[in-house]
Amino acid sequence: MITSRFLRRAAALATAVPVLFAGAIAPAHAKSDFSVKPFMGWSSWSVQSSSNPAYGTKWLTEANVKSAADSMAKNLRSAGYTNINLDAGWNANWNWEFRTDANGIPEADPERFPNGIASLADYVHSKGLKIGLYGGAGLQTAIYDKNAPILGTNCTTQDITVYPLVKTNMWGGDWKIDFTKPCAQAYFNSIAKRFASWGVDFLKVDGVLKENIPDIEAWSKAIDQSGRKMWLTASAWPIPREAGEGLQPWANSVRVDTDVECYCDTVATWASSVDNRWEDLPNWLDVVRPNYWPDLDSMPINNNSGVGIQDGITETERQSVMTFWSMASSPMYVGGDLANIDARAVAILTNREVIAVDQAGVIPTRVTDGTLQIWKKRLPNGKLAVAVYNLGSETADIPVTWQQLGVHGNRALRDLVAQKNLGKFNKSWTAKSVPAHGSRLITIS
């Protein structure tokens, strides 16, 4: 069934950004340099996707990105958040028409970014942060029609597609690339070199299906030859599970779930679609691993009280988001207008004990399924992290037995959200009065 969410997303990206590569060299630079922990930061798409009249796709401008960087540097950087990631539209005009140079290399829209990406990257880097860009799987139709000469070759962009022409990616908006043609790699290498010259640190490639695994391989190899470290994430809404194993050697993270955004006047709602995460992540637990992190999309934890776009979920739900992303060792990146972040969001996002569970870089195990769930993972310090979730509509107690966890004896427990010791327990512990959509996160010593 094609949902209205899919149609809105596809419509927004129907002429998505032209950014991808192909070639050879392994392991890629990205895969060599990001093995320890998931990235932390912010993405612009949550506010770009909103129907709130103050936001939407026209919100993505140099001034707003700088404001986001200022806020991250002030409020979140000390806790480990560094990435300022520009999503779709950074090289699109107000009519969503994408801009490339004479060689088919994407360049920033001059009205959105009058000083260009290199200048913006310098500003972001001056704050101790990193900058990311966005692209789509396949060759954009406008670049094919342009028949742009590929730098360093005798080929043009019309020489690197599959013939007869075949549409590709999740929204079926671009031409499929023939990666047996060497000029395909040269084309994407030229884009990677340009991004590296601007100081880009991160790349999201969207709309990825199983047939686009060669696109991600190509991106990864192009990053390798660029000489600059760039995190590479493969994205869709979500990536089909059948692509999981094929993407693993090339991407640093993989989108395992649908867009978290509701495409309404807030960032999200619990049912559209925060609660999907608990259903979808288990399908990927057998393939994700360190340096191939499960990407749960952005966290709607930014503003429930101040001016500007609101998160659309409750305080209880915001904490459950933080807890679940942390247990998953998912990349932790905020959605929302960071210039209007509220104090409670800062407190949730900067809880170092909860962040440490994410940054431990351990993939969890789901112990129990259903409305009342228990998850666990063993941390590098030997402690066992345990999270419980009440996905139901009423307050509930959630009992946890040592037998379920594979431990025994008298154990010391600590509540990481409250940052307090709970004392010692033998054989079991019960999370009392967990509210609807609520959670608890503890460690067992």
Helices and strands as residue ranges (DSSP letters): H 4-12, H 29-33, E 40-43, H 45-48, G 57-59, H 62-75, G 77-79, E 83-85, H 116-126, E 130-136, E 139-140, H 141-146, G 157-159, E 167-168, E 174-175, H 182-198, E 202-206, G 210-212, H 213-226, E 231-234, G 241-243, H 244-247, E 253-255, H 276-280, G 281-284, E 293-295, H 315-328, E 332-334, G 338-340, H 343-349, H 352-359, E 365-368, E 372-378, E 384-390, E 396-401, H 402-405, E 410-415, E 420-426, E 428-434, E 439-444
